[in-house]
Amino acid sequence: MFELLPKVAEGIKLLNEFDVKIIVVTNQSGIARGYFSEQDLKSIHQVMIAELSRKGAKVDAIYYCPHHPNNHCDCRKPKIGMLEKAKRDFALDLQRCFIIGDRKLDMQTGKNVSCKSILVPGPETEPDVDADYLATDFYDAAAYVLKNFRPQVFEKLIKL
């Protein structure tokens, strides 16, 4: 069963309204471990995309690492292979990007490409995670992105 966390759709929708690219990067070693197939993962992603769409939000791309942690691939976070692919595919300047996540691994991935890191704590968040910003939820993280990436847009938002 797939369930969006609170305020994720609202935060993504807010970023969509200002043409901020939404790119998901996720480690999925369950594929290598035989817990589920790549097709199963793609089905889950389709459910996520459909649910976001029903709430007026969209994701521009999803990158996933299907490898086992012992594989030592270049794409498994905190390595930067997935971010490098997104950089090429979308002509991104990673130093002007933000990574939003709930794990120390996500924050380290951001640091590895010199982008800003935003921690949205969840049930699996480790203690003592170093992030550029500690958000209360995904919507708060989205507002932080706009405030720091598009300050003129943020000024208009707070005047509404």
N, C-alpha and C positions, 0 to 999 in steps of 0.2 A: 504494500500500500504506500502511496506517495502522498505526502502532506507538506504544503508550503509552511515555512515558519511565519509567525506573525510579522506583519508589515513589510515582508519581502516584496510582494507584488506592488504595493503602494510605493515603495522606494524605487523599484525598477521603473515603474510608470513615470515617476517624477523625473528620473534621469533620462528616460526616453523622450519626454517632452522637450528636453534641451539638447537632443541629439548626442548624448553621451553613449558611447558604445558599451554594451553589456556583454562581457565575454566570461563564460564559466570555464574554469580550469579545475579539474578534479582527479585525484588519485583513485583508481578503482582496481585495487589488487585482487578483489573478489573474483575477477575474471581469471587471473592466473592461478588462483587457488581452487578454481573449479566450483565456486559457490553459485555463480550465475554466468551466463554467456554474454558476449558482446551484443547480441540481438536483444537479450533481456534488458541490458543497460540502455540500448537505443529506445526500447519501448518505454522505459521509465522516463527518459528524456522527452519523449513525445507527449507523455502525460503531463510533465512539468510545463512544456511549451503550451499545451492546450489550456491548462489551468491558468497560466499567466495571461494568455490571450483573452480568456473569459473575463479577466480583471483589467484588461486594457494595457497589459505590459508585454514586452517582448525581449527576447535574448537574441543577440546578433550572432553568436557562435558558441559552441561547446567543444572543448578539447578535453580529452581524458587520457590518462595513462593506465593501460591495462596490465602493466607488468608487476611482478612480485617484487617486494622491496629488496630481495637478495639479487635481483637481476642487474642492479647498478646501471640502469638505463639513464639517458640524458633527459627524459621527460618527467620523471617522477619528482613531484615537489619534495624538497625545496630546490631541486635543480630547476633550470629555467627553460628547458626545451619547449614546453607548451607555450610559455610566454614569448619565446623567440618566434615560434610559428605564428602566433597571433600578431606579433609585430610585423612580420612579413606580409601576412594576409590582409592586414588593415592599415599598413603604413603608420604604425604607432610610434610615438616617442615614449618609451617606457618610463623615462624619468618624469614625464608629465602625467603618468597613469597612477591609479590607486588600486590596491588590492584589498578586498573586503573579505574577511574570513573569521572563523571561530577557533582556530588552532594556532599554536606556536609555529607550526610548519608553514602556514599561510603567511605569517608575518615575516618569517625567514626568507621565503620565496620573494616577497616584495623587496626586502633588503638586498637580495642577491642581484636585483636589476635596478636598484636605486629608485624604486617608486615608493610612494607613500603607502603606509599600511594602516588599515582600520580594523580594529578588533571588535566583533560583535559577540560577546560572551554567550556561550551555550553550555549544555550539559557536559560536553566533552572538552571544554576549554581547560587547559592546564593552568596551574597557578604561575604567577610571575612571568606573564607573557609581555614582551616589549613591543609596543605598537606606537605609531605616531599619533593615533587618536583612539580613545576607548568610547565606542558608541553604545547607546542604550538599546538600539534595535537597528534594523536595516534601513528604515526611513531616516533615522538620525544620521546614519552613515552616508546616505544619499545627499542629505542636506549639507553635510560636511564637505562632500565632493564638490557640490555646486559653489559653496562658499569659498573654497580654495582653488577651484579650477576655473570657475566662471563667476567671479565676484560680482560683475555687473548684473548677472541673472539673479544671483542671490539677493542683491539689494532690491530688485523688483519683487521678488517673492515675499520678503518680509514687509513690504509696503502694501501687499494685497489684503 
